[in-house]
Amino acid sequence: MLWLLLLIPTGAGLLSMTLRRQARLRRWLLLMAAAAHAALTASAWVVRPEAVLYGWLGLDPVSLLFLSITSGLFLATSVYAAGYLRREPPRKTDFQEGLLFTDAPEARFVGCLLLFLATMTLVAVSRHLGLLWVGVEATTLASAPLIYFHRHHRSLEATWKYLLICSVGIALALQGNFFLAVAAKGTPEVHLTIEHLMASSRQLDPLWLKAAFLLLLVGYGTKMGLAPMHTWLPDAHSEAPSVVSALLSGALLNCAFLGILRVHALLGAAGLGDFSGQLLIGLGLVSMAVAAVFIIEQADFKRMLAYSSVEHMGILSLGAGLGGLAGLGSMLHMVNHSFAKAMLFLLAGNILAAYRTKSTRQVRGLLQALPLTGPLWVAGFLAIAGSPPFGLFVSELIILKGALQGGHVLIAAAYLLILGIIFVAMARSVLQMAYGVPEGAAPESTRVQEAWAVLPPMALGALVLALGVYMPAWLQEALSGAAQAAGVR
């Protein structure tokens, strides 16, 4: 099963790149691969697959949770992507042996989407920290062409910024792995499988282990979008196609978070949990504060959502650093944020297609002009801002309760203050977009009223709403198991 989870999207991605003049078949291939991956992931909840490749590939509760978020999100976005590509006009850019291929950019786009899924799956199932690093680096290479899909000078700039900044971060993470190997020199065997490191955690050199965590935190924190290493994220999320932005924010950032959690759990087992926890708390609060500053008066609604991702990555870091009940809340918050943010980015694509602008000041009358997308946009804002009865309200409240139970009153106060500032700042932009009368020509609403454009974000929003109203017992157990495996409970 683990091999199939990797081979299905990889094989489908490579095959789609060869289907140069068969656009319909390529889109069906995308949907079938996404459905097969989701079915395999669902079956892993019933029968946990055995570890393979000498224990380098396997699933534990936290990796299964991350894999499930990635697979479910990719299935929803693939439906949106199939309709998006059907409406996207062909571009005559590729020549080969004198023949003009008008859909070659789409072939690369679908291929890279599926390879992106394969690389994120590799991150989730890796039980070796070196292999996990390879997976995180591969996600960068697979997703960079997706950001450049529109071939605009701004998307080119965003792509290069993404490649350069994340490559520097991933290089630091590689150095962190080297330091981790040095820390393990006193153990009978030196290898970086999670089981071996956890079993011999008390024998690891604490100084080298702390240094390794610092490098891995900065390296993976860059990919996760923690401030001040977040500078690639607003440009990439803003300039990429909205379906790609949904995956970047809802799935990719989680992959880097998983890398940080693996090492944080190791430090906790070695008796150094306070060291790593305090760093996570500090970076979490800094990320939230930086996001609040840039969300205020933000004039680009896709960049506003990007900075919101920086905020929520800060919340995840804060909850993981606090541990205990807050650690459990961070696991739930990761689930809620992934679905809610993906919902908003897909809706942002609908708004952009209708109004032909990303300016919050030029979009007015959403509720009237787009009777399906408009209400979903307002609901998505209420969800991502942590309003009841949506799931993010529950997870943010759990993190707050965990902070207060741990005696972190000042941290809880700062947390609430930043959340309040961001709520007001986002509400001002979103509600102005929703109400009023559209200026100039009426927006194009035919395309964004089709089923492929509204059903995926509607389904994601329904999930976030359901998680705020009712938490099934099996999900509570899964989240608790994931928090314990991640070392945050």
C-alpha positions in Angstrom: 0.0 0.0 0.0 2.8 2.4 0.8 4.5 1.8 -2.5 1.1 2.3 -4.3 0.6 5.6 -2.5 3.9 6.8 -4.0 3.8 5.1 -7.4 0.2 6.0 -8.5 0.7 9.8 -8.5 4.2 9.5 -9.8 3.3 7.2 -12.7 0.2 9.3 -13.5 2.2 12.5 -13.4 4.8 11.2 -15.8 2.2 9.7 -18.1 0.2 12.9 -18.2 3.3 14.8 -19.5 3.3 12.5 -22.6 -0.4 13.1 -23.4 0.3 16.2 -25.4 -2.9 16.4 -27.5 -5.3 14.4 -25.2 -6.5 17.1 -22.8 -9.7 15.3 -21.8 -7.8 12.0 -21.0 -5.2 13.9 -19.0 -7.9 15.5 -16.8 -9.5 12.2 -16.2 -6.2 10.8 -15.3 -5.8 13.5 -12.7 -9.2 12.7 -11.2 -8.6 9.0 -11.2 -5.2 9.2 -9.6 -6.5 11.6 -6.9 -9.5 9.2 -6.2 -7.2 6.2 -6.0 -4.8 7.9 -3.7 -7.7 9.0 -1.4 -9.1 5.4 -1.4 -5.7 4.0 -0.4 -5.4 6.6 2.3 -8.8 5.8 3.7 -8.0 2.1 3.7 -4.9 2.8 5.8 -7.2 3.9 8.6 -8.8 0.4 8.5 -5.7 -1.7 8.0 -2.4 0.0 8.9 0.2 -1.0 6.3 3.4 -2.5 7.4 6.6 -0.5 7.2 8.8 -1.2 4.1 12.3 -0.3 2.9 14.0 -1.4 6.1 11.6 0.7 8.1 12.3 3.9 6.2 8.7 4.1 4.9 5.8 3.7 7.3 2.8 5.2 8.9 2.2 6.3 12.5 -0.7 8.3 13.8 0.7 11.7 13.1 1.9 10.8 9.5 -1.5 9.2 8.8 -3.2 12.4 9.8 -0.9 14.5 7.6 -1.4 12.1 4.7 -5.2 12.2 5.1 -5.3 16.0 5.0 -3.1 16.0 1.9 -5.0 13.3 0.0 -8.5 14.7 0.8 -7.4 18.2 -0.1 -5.9 17.0 -3.4 -9.0 15.2 -4.3 -11.1 18.3 -3.8 -8.7 20.6 -5.7 -8.3 18.1 -8.6 -12.0 18.5 -9.3 -11.6 22.2 -9.4 -8.4 21.9 -11.4 -10.1 19.8 -14.1 -12.8 22.4 -14.7 -10.2 25.2 -14.4 -8.1 23.7 -17.1 -11.1 23.0 -19.4 -11.8 26.8 -19.3 -8.2 27.9 -19.5 -7.4 29.1 -23.1 -4.5 27.1 -24.7 -1.2 28.9 -25.1 0.9 28.2 -28.2 4.3 28.0 -26.6 5.9 24.7 -27.4 7.5 23.4 -30.6 8.8 20.0 -31.2 9.9 18.5 -34.5 8.1 21.3 -36.3 4.7 20.6 -34.6 2.9 23.1 -32.5 1.6 21.8 -29.1 -1.0 24.2 -27.8 -1.7 22.3 -24.6 1.9 21.5 -23.5 1.7 23.9 -20.6 -1.4 22.1 -19.3 0.4 18.7 -19.7 3.3 20.0 -17.5 0.8 21.5 -15.1 -1.1 18.3 -14.5 2.1 16.3 -14.4 3.6 18.6 -11.8 0.4 18.5 -9.8 0.5 14.8 -9.5 4.3 14.7 -8.8 3.6 17.3 -6.1 1.1 14.9 -4.5 3.8 12.1 -4.7 6.4 14.2 -3.0 4.1 15.3 -0.2 3.2 11.7 0.3 6.8 10.8 0.6 7.2 13.4 3.3 4.2 12.0 5.2 5.4 8.3 5.0 9.1 8.9 5.7 10.4 7.3 8.9 13.9 8.4 8.2 14.8 12.0 8.7 17.2 12.0 5.7 14.5 10.7 3.5 12.0 13.2 4.9 14.5 15.9 3.9 14.6 14.5 0.4 10.8 14.6 0.2 10.6 18.3 1.4 13.2 19.3 -1.2 11.3 17.4 -3.9 8.1 19.3 -3.1 9.9 22.5 -3.9 11.1 21.2 -7.3 7.6 19.8 -8.2 5.7 22.8 -7.2 7.9 25.6 -8.7 6.6 25.1 -12.3 3.0 25.3 -10.9 3.7 28.8 -9.6 5.0 29.9 -13.0 2.0 28.5 -14.9 0.7 32.0 -16.1 4.1 32.9 -17.5 3.8 36.5 -16.1 6.8 38.5 -15.0 5.4 38.6 -11.5 4.9 34.9 -11.4 8.5 34.5 -12.6 9.7 36.7 -9.8 7.6 34.7 -7.3 8.9 31.4 -8.6 12.6 32.4 -8.3 12.0 33.9 -4.8 10.3 30.6 -3.8 13.2 28.5 -5.2 16.0 30.6 -3.8 14.6 31.2 -0.3 13.3 27.7 0.2 16.6 26.2 -1.1 18.6 28.2 1.4 16.2 27.0 4.1 16.4 23.4 3.0 20.2 23.6 2.9 20.2 24.6 6.6 17.9 21.7 7.3 20.4 19.4 5.6 23.1 20.8 7.9 20.7 20.1 10.8 20.5 16.4 9.7 24.3 16.3 9.7 24.4 17.7 13.2 21.8 15.2 14.3 24.1 12.4 13.0 27.0 13.8 15.0 24.7 13.9 18.1 24.1 10.2 17.6 27.8 9.2 17.4 27.6 7.8 20.9 24.9 5.3 20.1 25.6 1.8 19.0 24.4 2.5 15.4 24.3 5.9 13.7 21.3 6.2 11.5 18.4 8.6 11.4 15.4 6.4 11.5 12.8 7.8 14.0 12.6 4.5 15.9 16.3 4.3 16.5 16.7 8.0 17.5 13.8 7.8 19.9 15.1 4.6 21.5 18.5 6.1 22.0 17.4 9.7 22.7 19.0 9.8 26.2 22.4 8.8 24.6 22.4 11.7 22.1 24.8 14.6 22.7 22.6 17.4 24.0 24.7 20.3 22.6 24.7 18.9 19.1 21.1 18.0 19.4 20.2 21.6 20.3 22.2 22.9 17.4 20.5 20.4 15.1 17.1 21.6 16.2 18.0 25.2 15.6 19.1 24.5 12.0 16.1 22.3 11.3 13.7 24.8 12.8 15.0 27.6 10.7 15.3 25.3 7.6 11.9 23.7 7.8 10.4 26.9 9.3 11.3 28.7 6.1 9.3 26.2 4.1 6.5 26.3 6.7 6.2 30.1 6.4 7.2 31.1 9.9 8.3 34.7 10.3 10.8 36.1 9.6 11.6 33.3 7.1 8.2 33.7 5.4 9.1 36.2 2.7 8.6 33.8 -0.3 5.1 32.9 0.8 3.0 36.0 0.0 4.4 36.3 -3.5 4.1 32.6 -4.3 0.5 32.2 -3.0 -0.6 35.4 -4.7 0.8 34.7 -8.2 0.2 31.0 -8.4 -3.1 29.7 -9.9 -5.7 29.6 -7.1 -5.8 25.8 -7.2 -2.1 25.7 -6.6 -2.3 28.3 -3.8 -4.9 26.0 -2.1 -2.4 23.1 -2.1 0.6 25.3 -1.1 -1.2 26.7 1.9 -3.4 23.7 2.9 -0.9 20.8 2.3 2.7 21.9 1.6 3.1 24.0 4.8 2.0 21.0 6.8 4.8 18.9 5.3 7.4 21.3 6.8 5.5 21.4 10.1 5.8 17.6 10.2 9.6 17.8 9.9 9.7 20.2 12.8 7.5 18.0 14.9 9.6 15.0 14.3 12.7 16.7 15.8 10.7 18.4 18.5 9.5 15.0 19.7 13.1 13.8 19.7 14.1 16.6 21.9 11.2 15.9 24.2 12.3 12.3 24.6 15.9 13.5 25.3 14.7 15.8 28.1 15.2 19.0 26.1 11.5 19.7 25.4 11.6 23.0 27.2 14.4 24.3 24.8 12.5 23.4 21.6 9.1 24.4 23.1 10.2 27.9 23.9 11.6 28.4 20.5 8.4 27.2 18.9 6.3 29.5 21.2 8.5 32.5 20.3 8.4 31.9 16.5 4.7 31.3 16.7 3.9 34.6 18.4 6.3 36.5 16.0 4.6 34.9 13.0 1.2 35.9 14.2 2.3 39.5 14.9 4.0 39.9 11.6 0.9 38.6 9.8 -1.3 41.0 11.7 0.9 44.0 10.6 0.7 43.0 6.9 -3.0 42.0 6.9 -4.0 45.5 8.0 -4.8 47.6 4.9 -3.9 44.7 2.6 -5.2 45.6 -0.8 -4.7 42.2 -2.6 -7.1 39.6 -1.4 -4.9 36.6 -2.3 -1.9 38.2 -0.5 -4.3 38.7 2.5 -5.0 35.0 2.5 -1.3 34.3 2.2 -0.5 36.4 5.3 -3.4 34.6 7.0 -1.4 31.4 6.4 1.6 32.9 8.1 -0.7 33.7 11.0 -2.0 30.1 11.3 1.4 28.6 10.9 2.3 30.7 13.9 -0.7 29.3 15.8 0.4 25.7 15.0 3.9 26.5 16.2 2.5 28.1 19.4 0.2 25.2 20.2 3.0 22.7 19.6 5.4 24.6 21.8 3.0 24.9 24.6 2.2 21.2 24.5 -0.4 19.4 26.5 -4.0 20.4 25.7 -2.6 23.1 23.4 -0.7 20.5 21.5 -3.9 18.6 20.9 -5.5 21.8 19.7 -2.7 22.4 17.2 -3.4 19.0 15.6 -7.1 19.9 15.3 -6.2 23.4 14.1 -4.0 22.0 11.3 -7.0 20.0 10.0 -9.3 23.0 10.2 -6.9 25.5 8.7 -6.0 23.2 5.7 -9.6 22.8 4.6 -10.7 26.4 5.4 -7.8 28.1 3.7 -8.1 25.8 0.6 -11.7 26.7 0.4 -10.9 30.4 0.5 -8.2 30.2 -2.2 -10.5 28.3 -4.5 -13.2 31.0 -4.0 -10.5 33.6 -4.6 -9.9 32.0 -8.0 -13.6 32.4 -8.8 -13.6 36.1 -7.7 -10.5 36.7 -9.8 -12.1 35.0 -12.9 -15.2 37.1 -12.5 -13.8 40.6 -11.6 -10.4 40.3 -13.4 -8.6 41.9 -10.4 -7.1 40.9 -7.1 -7.7 44.3 -5.5 -10.0 44.4 -2.5 -11.0 48.0 -3.4 -12.2 47.1 -6.9 -14.3 44.1 -5.9 -17.8 45.1 -4.7 -21.2 43.5 -4.5 -20.0 39.9 -4.3 -23.2 38.7 -2.7 -25.3 40.2 -5.4 -23.0 39.5 -8.4 -22.0 35.9 -7.5 -24.8 34.4 -5.5 -22.9 31.1 -4.8 -19.4 32.3 -4.4 -20.3 35.4 -2.4 -21.9 33.7 0.6 -19.2 31.0 0.6 -16.6 33.8 0.6 -18.2 35.4 3.7 -18.6 32.0 5.4 -14.9 31.1 4.6 -13.8 34.4 6.2 -15.8 33.6 9.4 -14.3 30.1 9.4 -10.7 31.2 9.0 -11.1 34.1 11.5 -12.2 31.6 14.2 -15.8 32.5 14.5 -18.3 30.0 15.9 -19.7 27.5 14.9 -16.7 26.7 12.6 -14.0 24.3 13.6 -11.2 26.9 13.9 -13.1 28.5 16.8 -12.9 25.2 18.6 -9.2 24.6 17.9 -8.2 28.1 18.8 -10.2 27.9 22.0 -8.5 24.6 22.9 -5.1 26.3 22.4 -6.1 29.2 24.6 -7.4 26.9 27.3 -4.1 24.9 27.1 -2.1 28.1 27.5 -4.1 29.2 30.5 -3.9 25.8 32.1 -0.1 25.9 31.7 0.0 29.2 33.5 1.1 31.2 30.4 -1.2 34.1 31.0 0.9 36.7 29.1 1.2 34.4 26.1 -2.6 33.8 26.1 -3.2 37.6 26.3 -0.9 38.3 23.3 -2.5 35.4 21.4 -6.0 36.9 21.9 -4.9 40.4 21.1 -3.3 39.4 17.8 -6.3 37.2 16.8 -8.6 40.2 17.5 -6.5 42.6 15.4 -6.5 40.1 12.5 -10.2 39.5 12.7 -11.0 43.2 12.5 -8.5 43.8 9.6 -9.8 40.9 7.5 -13.5 41.7 8.3 -13.0 45.2 6.9 -11.8 44.0 3.5 -14.0 40.9 3.2 -17.3 42.7 4.1 -16.5 45.6 1.8 -16.0 43.1 -1.0 -19.3 41.3 -0.1 -21.5 44.3 0.0 -22.0 47.4 -2.2 -22.6 47.8 -5.9 -20.1 46.5 -8.5 -18.3 49.4 -10.2 -17.9 49.5 -14.0 -18.9 46.5 -16.1 -20.8 43.6 -14.5 -18.5 40.8 -13.5 -18.4 37.6 -15.6 -20.4 35.1 -13.5 -21.2 32.3 -15.9 -17.9 30.4 -15.4 -17.7 30.7 -11.6 -21.3 29.4 -11.2 -20.5 26.0 -12.7 -20.4 22.9 -10.4 -16.7 22.4 -10.6 -16.1 26.0 -9.3 -18.4 25.9 -6.3 -18.8 22.2 -5.2 -15.2 21.7 -4.0 -15.1 24.8 -1.8 -18.6 24.1 -0.6 -17.5 20.6 0.5 -14.4 21.9 2.2 -16.5 24.5 4.0 -19.0 21.9 5.1 -16.2 19.8 6.7 -14.9 22.8 8.7 -18.5 23.6 9.8 -19.0 19.9 10.8 -15.8 19.9 12.9 -17.1 22.9 14.8 -20.4 21.4 15.5 -19.6 17.7 16.2 -16.3 15.9 16.9 -16.7 12.1 16.4 -15.0 9.8 18.9 -12.7 8.2 16.3 -11.4 11.6 15.2 -10.7 12.6 18.8 -8.7 9.4 19.3 -6.9 10.0 16.0 -5.9 13.5 17.0 -4.8 12.5 20.5 -2.7 9.7 19.0 -1.2 12.1 16.5 -0.4 14.6 19.2 1.3 12.0 21.3 3.3 10.7 18.3 4.4 14.2 17.5 5.6 14.8 21.1 3.2 17.7 21.8 0.8 16.0 24.2 
